[in-house]
Amino acid sequence: MIVCFPTYARRSPTGWTATVAGMVTRPLPERSRRRVWAVAVLKRLLELDEAQLESDVFRRRAEAFLFQRLEGLRVRVRLGDRTIDAGLSDRRGHFETRVEIDDDLVAAWQHGGQIVPYEAMLDGEPAEPPAAGAVHLVDDTGVSVISDIDDTVKFSNVADRRELLLNTLVREFVPVSGMPEVYRRWHERGAAFHYVSSSPWQLSDCLCRFLGAAGLPAGSMHLKLFRLKDSTPLGRLPSRKRAKRRIIEQIMADFPHRRFVLVGDSGERDPEVYVDVARRRPDQVSGIAIREVPAKASPAKVRERLGRLARRLPAATLTVFQTADELSALEPLAASAG
């Protein structure tokens, strides 16, 4: 089984340079020891009853984690009339390659605006149905929104570990009120979107469906690696701050002439990551918007932390908001996305 990750393409001298990426896996057998152990761990962590274990939502979400990664399998990508060798899956089951696409092929195959579809398949297994993927075309100039997902556009309650797990694995995803409308307005004004999150890659399909159902703009997705054997729930490791900053700076390096709006929340380290990026790349960051969410620290402590960070940047660069209405009224962001 192949899962394709939503990626982006940037302009090149002959057309576009696209990144194609995904993961090759095999579902764990129904009665395998590893599957039984994993479900038992989730049941204990979440204190689930039998009805919850049998629910469609839990079975669908849990299934995304109950697999074996497959290393050393050759992946081929069909883009229009071309078939491209995407190389071998690595030890994590991941594959990634750069593909040059000329303008004629883009004109013939793109659909849904700035999106080019493709198919991925395993070499030598034509009987397997190909996996569908999408590349988002992003021009050299313009405005991009780099957005977190959890507690920024999707209610997750990251501050409460058990609630985070329940909202991730047991309950239907719920958008943060008003955020789809704000993001749609920005998208209609020409903004491109990149979702950079600590959510695990296993949920990429679920998250893509959530974006569509909630009316949030599609965009490239940059998630994190998680393994069931990680010792902390959802693999939220200390290195996530550095990893997130590297991903954001790579996107900015690929689009040196675009301006960026960074949107996140106060629940984890988004403010620190975004301020670090803005100080390193002041010519590219138009603004930072941080949604204030409930935390273990008092509201006064949270605002003191955010105020201290804001003072490290030019005036009005960092804006704190509680409701989407406040965000849509921000002049710098509205102007940047216009």
C-alpha positions as a printed NumPy array, in Angstrom:
array([[  0.   ,   0.   ,   0.   ],
       [  1.273,   3.476,  -0.892],
       [  0.231,   6.752,   0.719],
       [  1.215,   9.873,  -1.239],
       [  1.971,  13.063,   0.685],
       [  0.649,  16.427,  -0.622],
       [  3.709,  18.316,  -1.912],
       [  4.566,  21.446,  -3.907],
       [  6.317,  22.439,  -7.117],
       [  8.311,  25.598,  -7.815],
       [  9.246,  27.327, -11.039],
       [ 12.319,  26.145, -12.971],
       [ 13.93 ,  27.419, -16.209],
       [ 11.986,  24.846, -18.256],
       [  8.748,  24.661, -16.273],
       [  8.388,  23.315, -12.738],
       [ 10.447,  21.311, -10.249],
       [  8.083,  19.116,  -8.233],
       [  8.687,  17.052,  -5.132],
       [  6.907,  13.688,  -5.075],
       [  6.879,  11.828,  -1.752],
       [  5.035,   9.134,   0.156],
       [  5.237,   5.991,   2.255],
       [  5.08 ,   2.258,   1.419],
       [  3.461,   0.014,   4.018],
       [  1.712,  -3.294,   4.582],
       [ -1.249,  -3.645,   7.011],
       [ -0.494,  -5.765,  10.063],
       [ -2.301,  -9.124,  10.001],
       [ -5.596,  -9.048,  11.894],
       [ -4.399, -11.342,  14.713],
       [ -0.719, -10.457,  14.752],
       [  0.903, -10.   ,  18.164],
       [  2.011,  -6.468,  17.294],
       [ -1.506,  -5.393,  16.267],
       [ -3.096,  -6.891,  19.399],
       [ -0.459,  -5.191,  21.591],
       [ -0.942,  -1.804,  19.883],
       [ -4.727,  -1.855,  20.238],
       [ -4.376,  -2.891,  23.893],
       [ -2.021,   0.049,  24.538],
       [ -4.445,   2.508,  22.928],
       [ -7.372,   1.02 ,  24.847],
       [ -5.499,   1.441,  28.148],
       [ -4.222,   4.953,  27.377],
       [ -7.621,   6.224,  26.288],
       [ -9.716,   4.149,  28.707],
       [-11.926,   3.042,  25.821],
       [-14.994,   0.849,  26.165],
       [-15.935,  -1.819,  23.632],
       [-18.334,   0.475,  21.755],
       [-15.544,   3.026,  21.197],
       [-13.127,   0.304,  20.096],
       [-15.653,  -0.857,  17.504],
       [-16.565,   2.644,  16.272],
       [-15.89 ,   3.525,  12.638],
       [-13.779,   6.542,  13.616],
       [-11.461,   4.604,  15.927],
       [-11.065,   1.679,  13.541],
       [-10.271,   3.995,  10.636],
       [ -7.793,   6.155,  12.584],
       [ -6.127,   3.251,  14.385],
       [ -5.75 ,   1.395,  11.096],
       [ -3.556,   4.249,   9.871],
       [ -0.985,   3.271,  12.546],
       [ -1.263,  -0.522,  12.362],
       [  1.124,  -1.309,   9.567],
       [  4.609,  -2.515,   8.742],
       [  6.925,  -0.13 ,   6.897],
       [  8.398,  -1.673,   3.759],
       [ 12.026,  -0.905,   2.908],
       [ 13.78 ,  -1.332,  -0.438],
       [ 10.739,  -1.389,  -2.729],
       [ 10.962,   0.534,  -5.991],
       [  8.253,   3.118,  -6.569],
       [  7.203,   4.438,  -9.956],
       [  5.19 ,   7.608, -10.512],
       [  2.871,   8.192, -13.454],
       [  2.507,  11.872, -14.278],
       [  0.454,  12.413, -17.392],
       [  1.971,  10.213, -20.082],
       [  5.293,   9.899, -18.258],
       [  6.375,   7.156, -15.862],
       [  9.182,   8.178, -13.506],
       [ 11.394,   6.101, -11.229],
       [ 10.957,   7.51 ,  -7.709],
       [ 13.666,   5.264,  -6.242],
       [ 13.557,   2.798,  -3.355],
       [ 11.633,   3.198,  -0.112],
       [ 13.999,   3.847,   2.81 ],
       [ 14.083,   2.155,   6.231],
       [ 11.043,   4.203,   7.316],
       [  9.146,   3.135,   4.2  ],
       [  9.404,   6.669,   2.825],
       [ 10.283,   7.638,  -0.742],
       [ 10.944,  11.069,  -2.231],
       [ 12.196,  12.398,  -5.55 ],
       [ 12.352,  15.614,  -7.556],
       [ 10.602,  15.662, -10.936],
       [ 10.94 ,  18.199, -13.728],
       [  7.577,  19.053, -15.334],
       [  7.313,  21.181, -18.462],
       [  4.576,  23.78 , -18.906],
       [  2.799,  21.816, -21.648],
       [  2.323,  18.816, -19.357],
       [  1.119,  21.067, -16.542],
       [ -1.409,  22.726, -18.852],
       [ -2.684,  19.33 , -19.975],
       [ -2.926,  17.648, -16.563],
       [ -3.494,  20.232, -13.852],
       [ -6.969,  20.489, -12.374],
       [ -8.624,  22.251,  -9.469],
       [ -6.581,  25.419, -10.025],
       [ -2.905,  25.057,  -9.075],
       [ -2.888,  21.282,  -8.578],
       [ -1.319,  18.56 , -10.746],
       [ -2.447,  14.978,  -9.972],
       [ -0.257,  11.876, -10.306],
       [ -0.328,   8.167,  -9.502],
       [  2.245,   6.072,  -7.624],
       [  2.69 ,   2.307,  -7.839],
       [  5.167,  -0.373,  -6.842],
       [  7.432,  -1.65 ,  -9.586],
       [  6.489,  -5.141, -10.696],
       [  3.064,  -5.137,  -9.041],
       [  0.691,  -3.843, -11.733],
       [ -2.271,  -5.618, -10.154],
       [ -2.168,  -3.27 ,  -7.169],
       [ -4.364,  -0.17 ,  -7.628],
       [ -2.175,   2.957,  -7.932],
       [ -2.215,   5.548,  -5.159],
       [ -3.398,   9.058,  -5.989],
       [ -1.152,  12.023,  -5.224],
       [ -1.209,  15.777,  -5.796],
       [  1.44 ,  18.441,  -6.394],
       [  0.55 ,  22.052,  -5.589],
       [  2.033,  24.588,  -8.012],
       [  3.419,  27.649,  -6.213],
       [  4.654,  30.641,  -8.222],
       [  7.924,  32.452,  -7.546],
       [  6.206,  35.531,  -6.106],
       [  3.14 ,  36.084,  -3.973],
       [  2.103,  35.256,  -0.422],
       [  2.187,  31.867,   1.313],
       [  0.529,  30.963,   4.602],
       [  2.474,  28.488,   6.735],
       [ -0.033,  27.094,   9.194],
       [ -0.012,  24.709,  12.111],
       [ -2.959,  22.265,  12.309],
       [ -3.652,  21.183,  15.908],
       [ -5.482,  23.913,  17.86 ],
       [ -4.859,  26.332,  14.991],
       [ -7.35 ,  25.067,  12.409],
       [ -8.415,  21.781,  14.073],
       [ -9.574,  21.522,  17.685],
       [ -7.184,  19.088,  19.427],
       [ -6.643,  20.303,  23.019],
       [ -2.916,  19.579,  22.954],
       [ -2.521,  20.812,  26.539],
       [ -4.425,  17.745,  27.807],
       [ -2.606,  14.595,  26.651],
       [ -5.583,  12.254,  26.999],
       [ -7.948,  14.696,  25.281],
       [ -5.406,  15.102,  22.477],
       [ -5.381,  11.354,  21.906],
       [ -9.176,  11.12 ,  22.046],
       [ -9.548,  13.98 ,  19.576],
       [ -6.966,  12.354,  17.312],
       [ -8.121,   8.737,  17.383],
       [-11.701,   8.495,  18.638],
       [-13.654,  11.647,  17.763],
       [-14.465,  13.245,  14.441],
       [-12.149,  16.147,  13.614],
       [-13.674,  19.554,  14.384],
       [-12.443,  22.802,  12.777],
       [-11.624,  25.812,  14.933],
       [-14.581,  28.135,  14.551],
       [-14.13 ,  30.746,  11.84 ],
       [-10.715,  29.606,  10.629],
       [-11.98 ,  27.969,   7.393],
       [-13.678,  31.23 ,   6.406],
       [-10.545,  33.302,   7.077],
       [ -8.289,  30.91 ,   5.183],
       [-10.714,  30.727,   2.236],
       [-10.683,  34.517,   1.952],
       [ -6.896,  34.527,   1.91 ],
       [ -6.866,  31.712,  -0.656],
       [ -9.301,  33.615,  -2.885],
       [ -6.886,  36.558,  -2.755],
       [ -4.107,  34.321,  -4.097],
       [ -2.38 ,  32.944,  -0.984],
       [ -0.794,  29.465,  -1.193],
       [ -0.901,  27.19 ,   1.858],
       [  1.662,  24.934,   3.561],
       [  0.53 ,  22.952,   6.622],
       [  3.501,  22.264,   8.925],
       [  2.492,  20.241,  11.968],
       [  3.596,  17.759,  14.626],
       [  0.694,  15.524,  13.596],
       [  1.993,  12.148,  12.374],
       [  2.354,  11.288,   8.688],
       [  0.004,   8.364,   9.235],
       [ -2.889,  10.834,   9.472],
       [ -2.126,  12.617,   6.188],
       [ -5.095,  11.078,   4.348],
       [ -7.448,  11.779,   7.272],
       [ -6.196,  15.351,   7.511],
       [ -6.568,  15.947,   3.771],
       [-10.18 ,  14.764,   3.972],
       [-10.705,  17.011,   7.006],
       [ -9.379,  20.06 ,   5.144],
       [-11.769,  19.416,   2.269],
       [-14.795,  18.714,   4.48 ],
       [-14.127,  21.797,   6.634],
       [-13.685,  24.063,   3.617],
       [-10.037,  24.797,   4.396],
       [ -7.753,  25.386,   1.384],
       [ -5.683,  22.424,   0.218],
       [ -1.92 ,  22.799,   0.342],
       [  1.329,  20.958,   0.809],
       [  1.538,  18.998,   4.043],
       [  4.623,  18.577,   6.215],
       [  4.045,  16.247,   9.151],
       [  6.312,  14.213,  11.441],
       [  7.435,  10.629,  11.734],
       [  5.771,   8.608,  14.482],
       [  6.209,   4.969,  15.477],
       [  3.96 ,   3.069,  17.873],
       [  7.026,   2.006,  19.854],
       [  7.887,   5.651,  20.638],
       [  7.723,   6.084,  24.396],
       [  5.552,   9.207,  24.404],
       [  2.001,   9.5  ,  23.015],
       [  2.044,  10.461,  19.345],
       [  5.829,  10.625,  19.431],
       [  5.985,  14.241,  20.564],
       [  9.746,  14.318,  21.009],
       [ 11.935,  17.214,  22.218],
       [ 13.431,  17.7  ,  18.743],
       [ 10.102,  18.813,  17.236],
       [ 10.949,  22.549,  17.554],
       [ 14.159,  22.217,  15.515],
       [ 12.489,  19.929,  12.985],
       [  9.614,  22.349,  12.433],
       [ 11.957,  25.283,  11.971],
       [ 14.021,  23.347,   9.412],
       [ 10.925,  22.521,   7.372],
       [  9.692,  26.123,   7.403],
       [ 13.106,  27.466,   6.399],
       [ 13.338,  24.905,   3.574],
       [  9.998,  26.112,   2.189],
       [ 11.208,  29.706,   2.402],
       [ 14.503,  28.805,   0.72 ],
       [ 12.584,  27.21 ,  -2.155],
       [ 10.57 ,  30.433,  -2.591],
       [ 13.017,  33.267,  -1.804],
       [ 10.84 ,  35.937,  -3.467],
       [  7.576,  35.071,  -1.731],
       [  6.283,  36.645,   1.464],
       [  5.063,  34.445,   4.314],
       [  2.408,  34.684,   7.013],
       [  2.974,  32.234,   9.889],
       [ -0.128,  31.103,  11.809],
       [ -0.051,  28.896,  14.897],
       [ -1.162,  28.683,  18.512],
       [  0.267,  29.215,  21.979],
       [ -0.236,  25.609,  23.116],
       [  3.233,  24.372,  22.21 ],
       [  6.286,  26.027,  20.645],
       [  4.844,  27.742,  17.569],
       [  5.54 ,  31.262,  18.917],
       [  9.216,  30.517,  19.614],
       [  9.711,  28.724,  16.279],
       [  8.038,  31.485,  14.287],
       [  9.941,  34.277,  16.049],
       [ 13.237,  32.452,  15.406],
       [ 12.363,  32.146,  11.718],
       [ 11.26 ,  35.783,  11.456],
       [ 14.503,  37.012,  13.022],
       [ 16.57 ,  34.858,  10.63 ],
       [ 14.499,  35.789,   7.543],
       [ 13.009,  39.234,   8.244],
       [ 12.597,  40.09 ,   4.55 ],
       [ 10.304,  37.114,   3.962],
       [  8.003,  37.16 ,   6.997],
       [  5.057,  39.558,   6.651],
       [  3.45 ,  38.672,   9.95 ],
       [  2.882,  36.106,  12.674],
       [ -0.535,  35.27 ,  14.131],
       [ -0.802,  33.175,  17.297],
       [ -4.113,  31.818,  18.577],
       [ -4.177,  31.95 ,  22.386],
       [ -5.417,  28.599,  23.702],
       [ -5.951,  27.209,  27.227],
       [ -2.721,  25.966,  28.789],
       [ -1.362,  24.642,  32.073],
       [  0.201,  28.044,  32.671],
       [ -2.073,  30.901,  33.699],
       [ -3.353,  33.282,  30.973],
       [ -1.186,  36.009,  32.491],
       [  1.92 ,  33.815,  32.139],
       [  1.03 ,  32.974,  28.532],
       [  0.576,  36.644,  27.631],
       [  3.826,  37.537,  29.38 ],
       [  5.614,  34.871,  27.286],
       [  4.037,  36.121,  24.041],
       [  4.737,  39.756,  24.891],
       [  8.389,  38.944,  25.552],
       [  8.617,  37.265,  22.136],
       [  6.825,  40.127,  20.384],
       [  9.427,  42.58 ,  21.674],
       [ 12.113,  40.664,  19.75 ],
       [ 10.454,  41.654,  16.46 ],
       [  9.501,  44.894,  14.709],
       [  6.302,  46.451,  16.048],
       [  3.02 ,  44.759,  15.008],
       [  4.766,  41.715,  13.513],
       [  3.302,  39.273,  16.063],
       [ -0.422,  39.393,  16.732],
       [ -2.228,  37.303,  19.357],
       [ -5.867,  36.394,  18.722],
       [ -8.526,  34.341,  20.467],
       [-11.243,  34.224,  17.791],
       [-11.   ,  34.044,  14.012],
       [-12.908,  37.327,  13.741],
       [ -9.934,  39.108,  15.272],
       [ -7.605,  37.465,  12.773],
       [ -9.666,  38.41 ,   9.718],
       [ -9.605,  42.061,  10.772],
       [ -5.803,  42.32 ,  10.972],
       [ -4.705,  44.851,   8.375],
       [ -1.13 ,  43.569,   7.834],
       [ -2.368,  40.016,   7.202],
       [ -5.301,  41.119,   5.045],
       [ -2.968,  43.282,   2.968],
       [ -0.347,  40.543,   2.665],
       [ -2.907,  38.046,   1.409],
       [ -4.463,  40.508,  -0.987]])
